């Protein structure tokens, strides 16, 4: 069975903090706009147009932001896990030195 290290999960989430902040801010803005429009705007057709446009804009922001997540932190992590990445000789030598110090 595959085990998950919580430190690795936290490290991956930390690389996605800017994108997650954008998604949360866009969601909060969309909810606030939808509520304000419902209360303030009296004409029903205008309400529908503004609310639909708000949610379309939110989903556009969501798709673009998720695209940056997939092509950014997650892409490099999956690429390294699948063997696409290379380990430099310096990193390998440093790892050997640390291993001998621990032993």
N, C-alpha and C positions, 0 to 999 in steps of 0.2 A: 504494500500500500504506500502511496505517496504521502510523505509528511510535509507539513508547511511550517516554515520558520516564521514566527510573528515579526521578527526584526526585518526579514526580507519584505514582508507585506507592507510594513510601515515605511521602509525605504522606497518602495515603488510608489506608494501613495504620496510621499513627500515630493517625488518628481512630478506629480500631477496636480499639485496644489493650485497653481495659477489657473489651470483649466477648470478645476472643480469650483473655484471661487467665481469664475465667469458664469458657469452654469447656474450656481445658486443665486447669484445676483440677477441674472436674467429671469429666473423663475419668480423671484420675489417681485421684481419690477412688473412682470406680466400679471401676477396676482393683484398687485396694488392697482394697476391700470384698469383691470377688469372690474374691480370693486368700485373704484372711483367713477368709472363710466356708468356703471349700473345705478349709482346713487345720483350723480349730477346731470347726466344727459337725459332729457325728457323724450326725445324723438326715438321711436323704436328702431327705424332703419339705421340711424346713425349709431345706435348702441351696438347693433349686430355687426356693422362694418368695422367699427373700432375694436370690438372684442375679437373678431375673427382675425383682423390684421395683427393684433397684439400676439395672439397665439401662433400665427404663421411666422412672425418675426422670432418668437421664442424658439420654435422648432428649427428655424434656419440657424440660429445661434447654436443650438444644441448639436445639430449635425456638423457644423463647421468645427466646433470645439471638440467633439468626439473624434473627428478626423485628425485633429492635431494630436490627440492622445494616442490614437492608433499609429500614426506615422512618427511619433516622437518617442516617448519613454517606453511604451509597450513594444514598439518595433525593435528597438535596440536590445531589449531584454529577450524577446523571442529569438532574435537573430543570434544572440550569444548562446542561448540554450540549445539551438538547433545545430550548433557547430559552425556557424558562418563567421564567427569572430576569431581572431588570432590572438594568442598570448605571446607577448614579446619575450625575448630571451632574458631581459633585465627583470621582468616580473617573475619569470620562472626561477631565476637564480635567487631573487629575494625571498620567494616562497620556500625554497630549499633551505636557505639560511635560517629563516624563522623556524622551520620545522626542526632543524638540528639544535637550535637554541632551546626549544621546548623540550626536546627529548633529552 
